[in-house]
Amino acid sequence: MGTRDWNDFVAQTDKRMAKLRRDISEPAKGFGQLAKSAIAPGALDSRTKELIALAVGIAARCDGCLAYHARAAGRYGATREEVLETISVAVYMGGGPSMIYGAEALDAFDSLTAEG
């Protein structure tokens, strides 16, 4: 980890994901539809769902999840304060490792959104 250029990380990951989507097109289409369905507004709005996804990304220690869900949360209007509270819940549920990834998630949010 350490200092990371989150925009560069997303660009590199986008390239890798494009290749993977090309190579496993049918499963990738299914996953894409699952993602759209899961984040679509329902009882919870899309912003809240992205914050939940960010918390899961922290607990799962998934760098790509941090980047994509921090950026998406910002696009859906999440504030820095909401991200901080999301990180607090993830730390509560995931302990010390989530504290480290929470710091990474905040850095991703700050780097990838205008709010940060």
Backbone atoms as SQL, in Angstrom:
CREATE TABLE atoms (id INTEGER PRIMARY KEY, chain TEXT, resi INTEGER, resn TEXT, atom TEXT, x REAL, y REAL, z REAL);
INSERT INTO atoms VALUES
  (1, 'A', 1, 'MET', 'N', 0.833, -1.176, 0.000),
  (2, 'A', 1, 'MET', 'CA', 0.000, 0.000, 0.000),
  (3, 'A', 1, 'MET', 'C', 0.877, 1.238, 0.000),
  (4, 'A', 2, 'GLY', 'N', 0.812, 2.043, 1.029),
  (5, 'A', 2, 'GLY', 'CA', 1.586, 3.261, 1.044),
  (6, 'A', 2, 'GLY', 'C', 0.910, 4.348, 0.229),
  (7, 'A', 3, 'THR', 'N', 1.704, 5.293, -0.232),
  (8, 'A', 3, 'THR', 'CA', 1.153, 6.371, -1.040),
  (9, 'A', 3, 'THR', 'C', 0.747, 5.807, -2.393),
  (10, 'A', 4, 'ARG', 'N', -0.461, 6.126, -2.780),
  (11, 'A', 4, 'ARG', 'CA', -0.987, 5.580, -4.026),
  (12, 'A', 4, 'ARG', 'C', -1.642, 6.693, -4.817),
  (13, 'A', 5, 'ASP', 'N', -1.432, 6.677, -6.107),
  (14, 'A', 5, 'ASP', 'CA', -2.167, 7.553, -6.999),
  (15, 'A', 5, 'ASP', 'C', -3.423, 6.789, -7.397),
  (16, 'A', 6, 'TRP', 'N', -4.532, 7.112, -6.741),
  (17, 'A', 6, 'TRP', 'CA', -5.764, 6.355, -6.952),
  (18, 'A', 6, 'TRP', 'C', -6.280, 6.492, -8.375),
  (19, 'A', 7, 'ASN', 'N', -6.098, 7.647, -8.990),
  (20, 'A', 7, 'ASN', 'CA', -6.549, 7.804, -10.376),
  (21, 'A', 7, 'ASN', 'C', -5.763, 6.881, -11.304),
  (22, 'A', 8, 'ASP', 'N', -4.453, 6.781, -11.090),
  (23, 'A', 8, 'ASP', 'CA', -3.628, 5.870, -11.880),
  (24, 'A', 8, 'ASP', 'C', -4.023, 4.420, -11.596),
  (25, 'A', 9, 'PHE', 'N', -4.271, 4.099, -10.329),
  (26, 'A', 9, 'PHE', 'CA', -4.695, 2.750, -9.955),
  (27, 'A', 9, 'PHE', 'C', -5.983, 2.364, -10.684),
  (28, 'A', 10, 'VAL', 'N', -6.965, 3.279, -10.709),
  (29, 'A', 10, 'VAL', 'CA', -8.231, 3.006, -11.395),
  (30, 'A', 10, 'VAL', 'C', -7.995, 2.821, -12.890),
  (31, 'A', 11, 'ALA', 'N', -7.165, 3.660, -13.484),
  (32, 'A', 11, 'ALA', 'CA', -6.882, 3.537, -14.923),
  (33, 'A', 11, 'ALA', 'C', -6.247, 2.189, -15.241),
  (34, 'A', 12, 'GLN', 'N', -5.289, 1.768, -14.420),
  (35, 'A', 12, 'GLN', 'CA', -4.648, 0.465, -14.642),
  (36, 'A', 12, 'GLN', 'C', -5.639, -0.677, -14.439),
  (37, 'A', 13, 'THR', 'N', -6.442, -0.567, -13.404),
  (38, 'A', 13, 'THR', 'CA', -7.420, -1.615, -13.121),
  (39, 'A', 13, 'THR', 'C', -8.475, -1.672, -14.213),
  (40, 'A', 14, 'ASP', 'N', -8.904, -0.506, -14.715),
  (41, 'A', 14, 'ASP', 'CA', -9.865, -0.474, -15.824),
  (42, 'A', 14, 'ASP', 'C', -9.337, -1.256, -17.026),
  (43, 'A', 15, 'LYS', 'N', -8.049, -1.087, -17.344),
  (44, 'A', 15, 'LYS', 'CA', -7.448, -1.814, -18.470),
  (45, 'A', 15, 'LYS', 'C', -7.472, -3.317, -18.232),
  (46, 'A', 16, 'ARG', 'N', -7.107, -3.721, -17.020),
  (47, 'A', 16, 'ARG', 'CA', -7.110, -5.155, -16.695),
  (48, 'A', 16, 'ARG', 'C', -8.523, -5.720, -16.733),
  (49, 'A', 17, 'MET', 'N', -9.468, -4.949, -16.209),
  (50, 'A', 17, 'MET', 'CA', -10.851, -5.414, -16.189),
  (51, 'A', 17, 'MET', 'C', -11.432, -5.488, -17.598),
  (52, 'A', 18, 'ALA', 'N', -11.071, -4.561, -18.466),
  (53, 'A', 18, 'ALA', 'CA', -11.554, -4.604, -19.854),
  (54, 'A', 18, 'ALA', 'C', -11.080, -5.878, -20.532),
  (55, 'A', 19, 'LYS', 'N', -9.828, -6.240, -20.307),
  (56, 'A', 19, 'LYS', 'CA', -9.298, -7.476, -20.888),
  (57, 'A', 19, 'LYS', 'C', -10.034, -8.688, -20.323),
  (58, 'A', 20, 'LEU', 'N', -10.242, -8.710, -19.019),
  (59, 'A', 20, 'LEU', 'CA', -10.945, -9.831, -18.404),
  (60, 'A', 20, 'LEU', 'C', -12.379, -9.920, -18.909),
  (61, 'A', 21, 'ARG', 'N', -13.079, -8.776, -19.010),
  (62, 'A', 21, 'ARG', 'CA', -14.453, -8.778, -19.523),
  (63, 'A', 21, 'ARG', 'C', -14.506, -9.303, -20.951),
  (64, 'A', 22, 'ARG', 'N', -13.484, -9.001, -21.721),
  (65, 'A', 22, 'ARG', 'CA', -13.415, -9.496, -23.104),
  (66, 'A', 22, 'ARG', 'C', -13.213, -11.009, -23.108),
  (67, 'A', 23, 'ASP', 'N', -12.362, -11.485, -22.210),
  (68, 'A', 23, 'ASP', 'CA', -12.020, -12.908, -22.192),
  (69, 'A', 23, 'ASP', 'C', -13.089, -13.792, -21.553),
  (70, 'A', 24, 'ILE', 'N', -13.888, -13.219, -20.670),
  (71, 'A', 24, 'ILE', 'CA', -14.992, -13.980, -20.056),
  (72, 'A', 24, 'ILE', 'C', -16.280, -13.160, -20.203),
  (73, 'A', 25, 'SER', 'N', -16.649, -12.898, -21.429),
  (74, 'A', 25, 'SER', 'CA', -17.714, -11.944, -21.720),
  (75, 'A', 25, 'SER', 'C', -19.059, -12.310, -21.091),
  (76, 'A', 26, 'GLU', 'N', -19.467, -13.544, -21.151),
  (77, 'A', 26, 'GLU', 'CA', -20.776, -13.898, -20.598),
  (78, 'A', 26, 'GLU', 'C', -20.824, -13.759, -19.076),
  (79, 'A', 27, 'PRO', 'N', -19.875, -14.340, -18.333),
  (80, 'A', 27, 'PRO', 'CA', -19.903, -14.111, -16.886),
  (81, 'A', 27, 'PRO', 'C', -19.765, -12.626, -16.536),
  (82, 'A', 28, 'ALA', 'N', -18.968, -11.893, -17.296),
  (83, 'A', 28, 'ALA', 'CA', -18.788, -10.469, -17.026),
  (84, 'A', 28, 'ALA', 'C', -20.093, -9.705, -17.238),
  (85, 'A', 29, 'LYS', 'N', -20.846, -10.069, -18.281),
  (86, 'A', 29, 'LYS', 'CA', -22.148, -9.430, -18.510),
  (87, 'A', 29, 'LYS', 'C', -23.081, -9.707, -17.336),
  (88, 'A', 30, 'GLY', 'N', -23.076, -10.944, -16.865),
  (89, 'A', 30, 'GLY', 'CA', -23.911, -11.299, -15.719),
  (90, 'A', 30, 'GLY', 'C', -23.518, -10.525, -14.471),
  (91, 'A', 31, 'PHE', 'N', -22.218, -10.398, -14.247),
  (92, 'A', 31, 'PHE', 'CA', -21.745, -9.645, -13.092),
  (93, 'A', 31, 'PHE', 'C', -22.129, -8.173, -13.203),
  (94, 'A', 32, 'GLY', 'N', -21.994, -7.625, -14.408),
  (95, 'A', 32, 'GLY', 'CA', -22.372, -6.231, -14.625),
  (96, 'A', 32, 'GLY', 'C', -23.846, -5.990, -14.334),
  (97, 'A', 33, 'GLN', 'N', -24.687, -6.928, -14.752),
  (98, 'A', 33, 'GLN', 'CA', -26.126, -6.803, -14.480),
  (99, 'A', 33, 'GLN', 'C', -26.400, -6.924, -12.983),
  (100, 'A', 34, 'LEU', 'N', -25.695, -7.830, -12.314),
  (101, 'A', 34, 'LEU', 'CA', -25.829, -7.968, -10.862),
  (102, 'A', 34, 'LEU', 'C', -25.467, -6.656, -10.168),
  (103, 'A', 35, 'ALA', 'N', -24.363, -6.056, -10.588),
  (104, 'A', 35, 'ALA', 'CA', -23.922, -4.796, -9.996),
  (105, 'A', 35, 'ALA', 'C', -24.971, -3.701, -10.190),
  (106, 'A', 36, 'LYS', 'N', -25.497, -3.580, -11.409),
  (107, 'A', 36, 'LYS', 'CA', -26.522, -2.559, -11.680),
  (108, 'A', 36, 'LYS', 'C', -27.763, -2.775, -10.826),
  (109, 'A', 37, 'SER', 'N', -28.194, -4.018, -10.727),
  (110, 'A', 37, 'SER', 'CA', -29.371, -4.349, -9.920),
  (111, 'A', 37, 'SER', 'C', -29.136, -4.069, -8.449),
  (112, 'A', 38, 'ALA', 'N', -27.979, -4.445, -7.958),
  (113, 'A', 38, 'ALA', 'CA', -27.688, -4.289, -6.534),
  (114, 'A', 38, 'ALA', 'C', -27.629, -2.822, -6.128),
  (115, 'A', 39, 'ILE', 'N', -27.140, -1.963, -6.993),
  (116, 'A', 39, 'ILE', 'CA', -26.955, -0.552, -6.660),
  (117, 'A', 39, 'ILE', 'C', -28.171, 0.300, -7.028),
  (118, 'A', 40, 'ALA', 'N', -29.082, -0.249, -7.822),
  (119, 'A', 40, 'ALA', 'CA', -30.277, 0.515, -8.209),
  (120, 'A', 40, 'ALA', 'C', -31.071, 0.923, -6.962),
  (121, 'A', 41, 'PRO', 'N', -31.652, 2.121, -7.003),
  (122, 'A', 41, 'PRO', 'CA', -32.432, 2.552, -5.835),
  (123, 'A', 41, 'PRO', 'C', -33.616, 1.637, -5.579),
  (124, 'A', 42, 'GLY', 'N', -33.847, 1.415, -4.322),
  (125, 'A', 42, 'GLY', 'CA', -34.981, 0.618, -3.859),
  (126, 'A', 42, 'GLY', 'C', -35.340, 1.139, -2.485),
  (127, 'A', 43, 'ALA', 'N', -35.428, 0.247, -1.513),
  (128, 'A', 43, 'ALA', 'CA', -35.656, 0.679, -0.133),
  (129, 'A', 43, 'ALA', 'C', -34.484, 1.547, 0.336),
  (130, 'A', 44, 'LEU', 'N', -33.284, 1.250, -0.173),
  (131, 'A', 44, 'LEU', 'CA', -32.096, 2.070, 0.084),
  (132, 'A', 44, 'LEU', 'C', -31.738, 2.811, -1.198),
  (133, 'A', 45, 'ASP', 'N', -31.288, 4.040, -1.064),
  (134, 'A', 45, 'ASP', 'CA', -30.860, 4.776, -2.254),
  (135, 'A', 45, 'ASP', 'C', -29.472, 4.304, -2.689),
  (136, 'A', 46, 'SER', 'N', -29.095, 4.667, -3.897),
  (137, 'A', 46, 'SER', 'CA', -27.816, 4.212, -4.463),
  (138, 'A', 46, 'SER', 'C', -26.619, 4.722, -3.666),
  (139, 'A', 47, 'ARG', 'N', -26.692, 5.924, -3.118),
  (140, 'A', 47, 'ARG', 'CA', -25.601, 6.457, -2.304),
  (141, 'A', 47, 'ARG', 'C', -25.359, 5.553, -1.093),
  (142, 'A', 48, 'THR', 'N', -26.421, 5.196, -0.409),
  (143, 'A', 48, 'THR', 'CA', -26.302, 4.336, 0.769),
  (144, 'A', 48, 'THR', 'C', -25.731, 2.973, 0.383),
  (145, 'A', 49, 'LYS', 'N', -26.186, 2.443, -0.729),
  (146, 'A', 49, 'LYS', 'CA', -25.686, 1.144, -1.183),
  (147, 'A', 49, 'LYS', 'C', -24.199, 1.203, -1.516),
  (148, 'A', 50, 'GLU', 'N', -23.739, 2.302, -2.111),
  (149, 'A', 50, 'GLU', 'CA', -22.310, 2.438, -2.405),
  (150, 'A', 50, 'GLU', 'C', -21.492, 2.571, -1.121),
  (151, 'A', 51, 'LEU', 'N', -22.042, 3.250, -0.118),
  (152, 'A', 51, 'LEU', 'CA', -21.348, 3.328, 1.165),
  (153, 'A', 51, 'LEU', 'C', -21.252, 1.954, 1.820),
  (154, 'A', 52, 'ILE', 'N', -22.300, 1.157, 1.697),
  (155, 'A', 52, 'ILE', 'CA', -22.247, -0.221, 2.203),
  (156, 'A', 52, 'ILE', 'C', -21.165, -1.002, 1.450),
  (157, 'A', 53, 'ALA', 'N', -21.133, -0.859, 0.139),
  (158, 'A', 53, 'ALA', 'CA', -20.120, -1.556, -0.661),
  (159, 'A', 53, 'ALA', 'C', -18.716, -1.111, -0.257),
  (160, 'A', 54, 'LEU', 'N', -18.561, 0.176, 0.046),
  (161, 'A', 54, 'LEU', 'CA', -17.263, 0.674, 0.498),
  (162, 'A', 54, 'LEU', 'C', -16.883, 0.021, 1.822),
  (163, 'A', 55, 'ALA', 'N', -17.831, -0.097, 2.740),
  (164, 'A', 55, 'ALA', 'CA', -17.560, -0.748, 4.029),
  (165, 'A', 55, 'ALA', 'C', -17.148, -2.204, 3.835),
  (166, 'A', 56, 'VAL', 'N', -17.830, -2.896, 2.943),
  (167, 'A', 56, 'VAL', 'CA', -17.472, -4.290, 2.661),
  (168, 'A', 56, 'VAL', 'C', -16.084, -4.353, 2.043),
  (169, 'A', 57, 'GLY', 'N', -15.770, -3.424, 1.141),
  (170, 'A', 57, 'GLY', 'CA', -14.436, -3.372, 0.536),
  (171, 'A', 57, 'GLY', 'C', -13.346, -3.170, 1.575),
  (172, 'A', 58, 'ILE', 'N', -13.627, -2.337, 2.576),
  (173, 'A', 58, 'ILE', 'CA', -12.665, -2.123, 3.665),
  (174, 'A', 58, 'ILE', 'C', -12.476, -3.420, 4.434),
  (175, 'A', 59, 'ALA', 'N', -13.584, -4.038, 4.846),
  (176, 'A', 59, 'ALA', 'CA', -13.510, -5.266, 5.642),
  (177, 'A', 59, 'ALA', 'C', -12.868, -6.409, 4.860),
  (178, 'A', 60, 'ALA', 'N', -13.087, -6.432, 3.537),
  (179, 'A', 60, 'ALA', 'CA', -12.520, -7.494, 2.691),
  (180, 'A', 60, 'ALA', 'C', -11.094, -7.174, 2.238),
  (181, 'A', 61, 'ARG', 'N', -10.628, -5.959, 2.529),
  (182, 'A', 61, 'ARG', 'CA', -9.287, -5.519, 2.161),
  (183, 'A', 61, 'ARG', 'C', -9.061, -5.594, 0.646),
  (184, 'A', 62, 'CYS', 'N', -10.022, -5.025, -0.075),
  (185, 'A', 62, 'CYS', 'CA', -10.017, -5.058, -1.539),
  (186, 'A', 62, 'CYS', 'C', -9.703, -3.669, -2.081),
  (187, 'A', 63, 'ASP', 'N', -8.481, -3.473, -2.570),
  (188, 'A', 63, 'ASP', 'CA', -8.071, -2.167, -3.074),
  (189, 'A', 63, 'ASP', 'C', -8.963, -1.672, -4.204),
  (190, 'A', 64, 'GLY', 'N', -9.276, -2.537, -5.133),
  (191, 'A', 64, 'GLY', 'CA', -10.144, -2.149, -6.239),
  (192, 'A', 64, 'GLY', 'C', -11.518, -1.738, -5.752),
  (193, 'A', 65, 'CYS', 'N', -12.039, -2.448, -4.758),
  (194, 'A', 65, 'CYS', 'CA', -13.338, -2.102, -4.184),
  (195, 'A', 65, 'CYS', 'C', -13.291, -0.706, -3.577),
  (196, 'A', 66, 'LEU', 'N', -12.193, -0.396, -2.883),
  (197, 'A', 66, 'LEU', 'CA', -12.058, 0.937, -2.292),
  (198, 'A', 66, 'LEU', 'C', -12.145, 1.998, -3.374),
  (199, 'A', 67, 'ALA', 'N', -11.380, 1.812, -4.424),
  (200, 'A', 67, 'ALA', 'CA', -11.322, 2.814, -5.484),
  (201, 'A', 67, 'ALA', 'C', -12.679, 2.990, -6.167),
  (202, 'A', 68, 'TYR', 'N', -13.255, 1.904, -6.626),
  (203, 'A', 68, 'TYR', 'CA', -14.492, 2.006, -7.391),
  (204, 'A', 68, 'TYR', 'C', -15.667, 2.470, -6.536),
  (205, 'A', 69, 'HIS', 'N', -15.768, 1.982, -5.314),
  (206, 'A', 69, 'HIS', 'CA', -16.917, 2.348, -4.486),
  (207, 'A', 69, 'HIS', 'C', -16.736, 3.711, -3.822),
  (208, 'A', 70, 'ALA', 'N', -15.512, 4.134, -3.554),
  (209, 'A', 70, 'ALA', 'CA', -15.288, 5.500, -3.070),
  (210, 'A', 70, 'ALA', 'C', -15.690, 6.493, -4.156),
  (211, 'A', 71, 'ARG', 'N', -15.255, 6.228, -5.374),
  (212, 'A', 71, 'ARG', 'CA', -15.597, 7.118, -6.490),
  (213, 'A', 71, 'ARG', 'C', -17.109, 7.125, -6.738),
  (214, 'A', 72, 'ALA', 'N', -17.718, 5.935, -6.737),
  (215, 'A', 72, 'ALA', 'CA', -19.166, 5.855, -6.986),
  (216, 'A', 72, 'ALA', 'C', -19.957, 6.528, -5.862),
  (217, 'A', 73, 'ALA', 'N', -19.519, 6.347, -4.627),
  (218, 'A', 73, 'ALA', 'CA', -20.212, 7.005, -3.515),
  (219, 'A', 73, 'ALA', 'C', -20.190, 8.521, -3.707),
  (220, 'A', 74, 'GLY', 'N', -19.056, 9.044, -4.111),
  (221, 'A', 74, 'GLY', 'CA', -18.958, 10.474, -4.391),
  (222, 'A', 74, 'GLY', 'C', -19.866, 10.891, -5.534),
  (223, 'A', 75, 'ARG', 'N', -19.938, 10.089, -6.558),
  (224, 'A', 75, 'ARG', 'CA', -20.804, 10.404, -7.706),
  (225, 'A', 75, 'ARG', 'C', -22.278, 10.415, -7.308),
  (226, 'A', 76, 'TYR', 'N', -22.636, 9.592, -6.329),
  (227, 'A', 76, 'TYR', 'CA', -24.017, 9.564, -5.849),
  (228, 'A', 76, 'TYR', 'C', -24.265, 10.592, -4.748),
  (229, 'A', 77, 'GLY', 'N', -23.267, 11.423, -4.474),
  (230, 'A', 77, 'GLY', 'CA', -23.472, 12.520, -3.550),
  (231, 'A', 77, 'GLY', 'C', -23.035, 12.282, -2.119),
  (232, 'A', 78, 'ALA', 'N', -22.316, 11.189, -1.853),
  (233, 'A', 78, 'ALA', 'CA', -21.834, 10.947, -0.497),
  (234, 'A', 78, 'ALA', 'C', -20.875, 12.054, -0.087),
  (235, 'A', 79, 'THR', 'N', -20.948, 12.422, 1.169),
  (236, 'A', 79, 'THR', 'CA', -20.052, 13.443, 1.701),
  (237, 'A', 79, 'THR', 'C', -18.878, 12.765, 2.399),
  (238, 'A', 80, 'ARG', 'N', -17.874, 13.538, 2.646),
  (239, 'A', 80, 'ARG', 'CA', -16.702, 13.037, 3.371),
  (240, 'A', 80, 'ARG', 'C', -17.110, 12.559, 4.767),
  (241, 'A', 81, 'GLU', 'N', -18.018, 13.275, 5.400),
  (242, 'A', 81, 'GLU', 'CA', -18.498, 12.882, 6.729),
  (243, 'A', 81, 'GLU', 'C', -19.194, 11.515, 6.676),
  (244, 'A', 82, 'GLU', 'N', -19.984, 11.288, 5.633),
  (245, 'A', 82, 'GLU', 'CA', -20.638, 9.976, 5.481),
  (246, 'A', 82, 'GLU', 'C', -19.602, 8.875, 5.270),
  (247, 'A', 83, 'VAL', 'N', -18.573, 9.171, 4.500),
  (248, 'A', 83, 'VAL', 'CA', -17.504, 8.186, 4.293),
  (249, 'A', 83, 'VAL', 'C', -16.797, 7.898, 5.614),
  (250, 'A', 84, 'LEU', 'N', -16.554, 8.931, 6.402),
  (251, 'A', 84, 'LEU', 'CA', -15.907, 8.717, 7.706),
  (252, 'A', 84, 'LEU', 'C', -16.768, 7.846, 8.615),
  (253, 'A', 85, 'GLU', 'N', -18.081, 8.052, 8.621),
  (254, 'A', 85, 'GLU', 'CA', -18.958, 7.206, 9.431),
  (255, 'A', 85, 'GLU', 'C', -19.000, 5.784, 8.893),
  (256, 'A', 86, 'THR', 'N', -18.961, 5.636, 7.582),
  (257, 'A', 86, 'THR', 'CA', -18.903, 4.306, 6.965),
  (258, 'A', 86, 'THR', 'C', -17.632, 3.593, 7.402),
  (259, 'A', 87, 'ILE', 'N', -16.515, 4.297, 7.386),
  (260, 'A', 87, 'ILE', 'CA', -15.246, 3.721, 7.831),
  (261, 'A', 87, 'ILE', 'C', -15.345, 3.313, 9.296),
  (262, 'A', 88, 'SER', 'N', -15.990, 4.123, 10.116),
  (263, 'A', 88, 'SER', 'CA', -16.146, 3.786, 11.535),
  (264, 'A', 88, 'SER', 'C', -16.890, 2.471, 11.723),
  (265, 'A', 89, 'VAL', 'N', -17.952, 2.258, 10.966),
  (266, 'A', 89, 'VAL', 'CA', -18.705, 1.006, 11.061),
  (267, 'A', 89, 'VAL', 'C', -17.848, -0.162, 10.582),
  (268, 'A', 90, 'ALA', 'N', -17.108, 0.037, 9.495),
  (269, 'A', 90, 'ALA', 'CA', -16.237, -1.039, 8.987),
  (270, 'A', 90, 'ALA', 'C', -15.162, -1.391, 10.001),
  (271, 'A', 91, 'VAL', 'N', -14.609, -0.392, 10.680),
  (272, 'A', 91, 'VAL', 'CA', -13.590, -0.645, 11.704),
  (273, 'A', 91, 'VAL', 'C', -14.210, -1.399, 12.871),
  (274, 'A', 92, 'TYR', 'N', -15.392, -0.995, 13.282),
  (275, 'A', 92, 'TYR', 'CA', -16.102, -1.690, 14.352),
  (276, 'A', 92, 'TYR', 'C', -16.280, -3.167, 14.001),
  (277, 'A', 93, 'MET', 'N', -16.639, -3.447, 12.755),
  (278, 'A', 93, 'MET', 'CA', -16.902, -4.826, 12.334),
  (279, 'A', 93, 'MET', 'C', -15.629, -5.589, 11.984),
  (280, 'A', 94, 'GLY', 'N', -14.571, -4.890, 11.591),
  (281, 'A', 94, 'GLY', 'CA', -13.386, -5.577, 11.096),
  (282, 'A', 94, 'GLY', 'C', -12.111, -5.379, 11.888),
  (283, 'A', 95, 'GLY', 'N', -12.150, -4.576, 12.945),
  (284, 'A', 95, 'GLY', 'CA', -10.980, -4.386, 13.799),
  (285, 'A', 95, 'GLY', 'C', -9.841, -3.631, 13.128),
  (286, 'A', 96, 'GLY', 'N', -8.613, -3.909, 13.609),
  (287, 'A', 96, 'GLY', 'CA', -7.415, -3.211, 13.164),
  (288, 'A', 96, 'GLY', 'C', -7.189, -3.229, 11.666),
  (289, 'A', 97, 'PRO', 'N', -7.328, -4.395, 10.998),
  (290, 'A', 97, 'PRO', 'CA', -7.130, -4.384, 9.551),
  (291, 'A', 97, 'PRO', 'C', -8.091, -3.431, 8.832),
  (292, 'A', 98, 'SER', 'N', -9.309, -3.310, 9.334),
  (293, 'A', 98, 'SER', 'CA', -10.252, -2.378, 8.718),
  (294, 'A', 98, 'SER', 'C', -9.854, -0.933, 8.990),
  (295, 'A', 99, 'MET', 'N', -9.180, -0.685, 10.103),
  (296, 'A', 99, 'MET', 'CA', -8.688, 0.664, 10.394),
  (297, 'A', 99, 'MET', 'C', -7.670, 1.068, 9.320),
  (298, 'A', 100, 'ILE', 'N', -6.755, 0.160, 8.986),
  (299, 'A', 100, 'ILE', 'CA', -5.753, 0.429, 7.952),
  (300, 'A', 100, 'ILE', 'C', -6.435, 0.654, 6.604),
  (301, 'A', 101, 'TYR', 'N', -7.366, -0.223, 6.245),
  (302, 'A', 101, 'TYR', 'CA', -8.047, -0.079, 4.963),
  (303, 'A', 101, 'TYR', 'C', -9.020, 1.086, 4.960),
  (304, 'A', 102, 'GLY', 'N', -9.511, 1.464, 6.140),
  (305, 'A', 102, 'GLY', 'CA', -10.328, 2.667, 6.234),
  (306, 'A', 102, 'GLY', 'C', -9.538, 3.896, 5.846),
  (307, 'A', 103, 'ALA', 'N', -8.284, 3.960, 6.296),
  (308, 'A', 103, 'ALA', 'CA', -7.411, 5.072, 5.914),
  (309, 'A', 103, 'ALA', 'C', -7.192, 5.075, 4.404),
  (310, 'A', 104, 'GLU', 'N', -7.034, 3.906, 3.823),
  (311, 'A', 104, 'GLU', 'CA', -6.886, 3.806, 2.367),
  (312, 'A', 104, 'GLU', 'C', -8.165, 4.254, 1.663),
  (313, 'A', 105, 'ALA', 'N', -9.331, 3.851, 2.201),
  (314, 'A', 105, 'ALA', 'CA', -10.610, 4.229, 1.598),
  (315, 'A', 105, 'ALA', 'C', -10.795, 5.743, 1.615),
  (316, 'A', 106, 'LEU', 'N', -10.431, 6.385, 2.724),
  (317, 'A', 106, 'LEU', 'CA', -10.553, 7.836, 2.807),
  (318, 'A', 106, 'LEU', 'C', -9.618, 8.513, 1.810),
  (319, 'A', 107, 'ASP', 'N', -8.411, 7.991, 1.681),
  (320, 'A', 107, 'ASP', 'CA', -7.481, 8.545, 0.707),
  (321, 'A', 107, 'ASP', 'C', -8.036, 8.383, -0.707),
  (322, 'A', 108, 'ALA', 'N', -8.639, 7.231, -1.000),
  (323, 'A', 108, 'ALA', 'CA', -9.241, 7.011, -2.315),
  (324, 'A', 108, 'ALA', 'C', -10.372, 7.999, -2.547),
  (325, 'A', 109, 'PHE', 'N', -11.245, 8.163, -1.561),
  (326, 'A', 109, 'PHE', 'CA', -12.359, 9.105, -1.692),
  (327, 'A', 109, 'PHE', 'C', -11.847, 10.514, -1.928),
  (328, 'A', 110, 'ASP', 'N', -10.879, 10.931, -1.121),
  (329, 'A', 110, 'ASP', 'CA', -10.312, 12.275, -1.262),
  (330, 'A', 110, 'ASP', 'C', -9.652, 12.474, -2.630),
  (331, 'A', 111, 'SER', 'N', -9.013, 11.437, -3.143),
  (332, 'A', 111, 'SER', 'CA', -8.303, 11.553, -4.418),
  (333, 'A', 111, 'SER', 'C', -9.234, 11.486, -5.627),
  (334, 'A', 112, 'LEU', 'N', -10.342, 10.775, -5.498),
  (335, 'A', 112, 'LEU', 'CA', -11.184, 10.474, -6.648),
  (336, 'A', 112, 'LEU', 'C', -12.472, 11.303, -6.712),
  (337, 'A', 113, 'THR', 'N', -12.672, 12.179, -5.738),
  (338, 'A', 113, 'THR', 'CA', -13.898, 12.988, -5.746),
  (339, 'A', 113, 'THR', 'C', -13.563, 14.459, -5.501),
  (340, 'A', 114, 'ALA', 'N', -14.483, 15.293, -5.895),
  (341, 'A', 114, 'ALA', 'CA', -14.327, 16.731, -5.660),
  (342, 'A', 114, 'ALA', 'C', -14.488, 17.057, -4.177),
  (343, 'A', 115, 'GLU', 'N', -15.269, 16.239, -3.463),
  (344, 'A', 115, 'GLU', 'CA', -15.521, 16.457, -2.033),
  (345, 'A', 115, 'GLU', 'C', -14.211, 16.411, -1.245),
  (346, 'A', 116, 'GLY', 'N', -13.315, 15.490, -1.650),
  (347, 'A', 116, 'GLY', 'CA', -12.038, 15.343, -0.931),
  (348, 'A', 116, 'GLY', 'C', -11.082, 16.395, -1.377);
